[in-house]
C-alpha cells in the first residue's frame, strides 16, 4: 500500500485542513490532562499532522508501514528545520524505546485494520506503549461514510497535473470497502504516467471498537463527533475516540470525570 501513490498523496489531500485537525486532537488530549510531552502518531503517512503536532510543542515520533510515505514526511521535517524521528513499523506491533504520554492513529489508520484481531493487536500494543494515565486517541471513517458517501460510487476529478478515477464497492457482509484508484500524473514533457492503487477499509461500529479497547485494558472510552467534543450524530462521517490507560483503581475514573466536565 502507498508505493507510487505516496508521491501524489499530498496533492490529492489539498482540501484537508490539517491545522484544524491537529487543534482538535490537542483539545481532546488536553481534556484528559495531556497538554505536553511525548506522543507517537501511528499511520502518520506523509506527516501532514505530524509537523503540526510538533509545532504545538509535543515531542512527536511518526510511525507508518510505508517507507515511501515516511521518506516524504522526513523531507518535510527537514525542509521545516525540525528533527522528528520517523520509524517504519506495523502499528499492530508497535514497539517504542520509552513510554508515551499519548498514542495517536490519525486519518483512518484504524479503518485499514480489517479484522477485529488486527484492531485488538494495535490497541494492546498502544496500551503497552503508554505510561499509566496516558491516552490513546484515534479517528475512524464511520459506517455511514463508507456506505453512503464512498460505497458503490465512482468519483472522478481532473486537475491541471492529476486526473483520477476512484471506483468503490462496499461489501455488506464483511463491512469492507474496496477502493480502486486509477491516477494519471502529468509529467514535465506533457505525457501522463499512470498509477494504480487498491485499498481496503473496514467499517467498525462504536460497540465493536469500545469492546476491543476495554479488552486491551483501557478504561472508559469516549466517542466524539467530527471536530466537536460532543456525542456524534447519526449521519456523522468521522468519529474520534479517546481511551485512557489506568492510573490507579480510582485515579483513572476521577480524570475521566474531570475531562467530561470541561
NORKASUL-V223266 format. One record per backbone hydrogen bond with DSSP energy under -1.0 kcal/mol. CO is the residue of the C=O (numbers start at 1). NH is the residue of the N-H. Records with the same first field share a line. If there is no record, write none. Layout:
BEGIN
CO->NH ; NH
END
This chain:
BEGIN
3->6
5->8
8->12
13->16
16->18
17->21
18->22
19->23
20->24
21->25
22->26
23->27
24->28
25->29
26->30
27->31
29->32 ; 34
30->33
37->59
38->101 ; 102
39->61
40->104
41->63
42->106
44->47
47->51
49->53
50->54
51->55
52->56
53->58
54->57
59->39
61->41
62->87
63->44
64->89
66->70
67->71
68->72
69->73
70->74
71->75
72->76
73->77
74->78
75->79
76->80
77->82
78->81
85->62
87->64
90->93
91->94
100->131
101->135
102->40
103->137
104->42
105->139
106->109
108->112
110->113
111->202
115->119
116->120
117->121
118->122
119->123
120->124
121->125
122->126
123->127
124->128
125->129
129->100
131->134
134->245
135->103
136->243
137->105
138->241
140->239
142->146
143->147
144->148
145->150
153->168
155->166
157->164
161->186
162->159
163->184
164->157
165->182
166->155
167->180
169->178
171->175
175->203
176->171
177->201
178->169
179->199
180->167
181->197
182->165
183->195
184->163
185->193
187->190
191->187
193->185
195->183
197->181
199->179
201->177
205->209
206->210
207->211
208->212
209->213
210->214
211->215
212->216
213->218
214->217
222->242
224->240
225->228
228->230
230->225
233->236
237->142
239->140
240->224
241->138
242->222
243->136
244->219
245->133
248->252
250->254
251->255
252->256
253->257
254->258
255->259
256->260
259->262
END
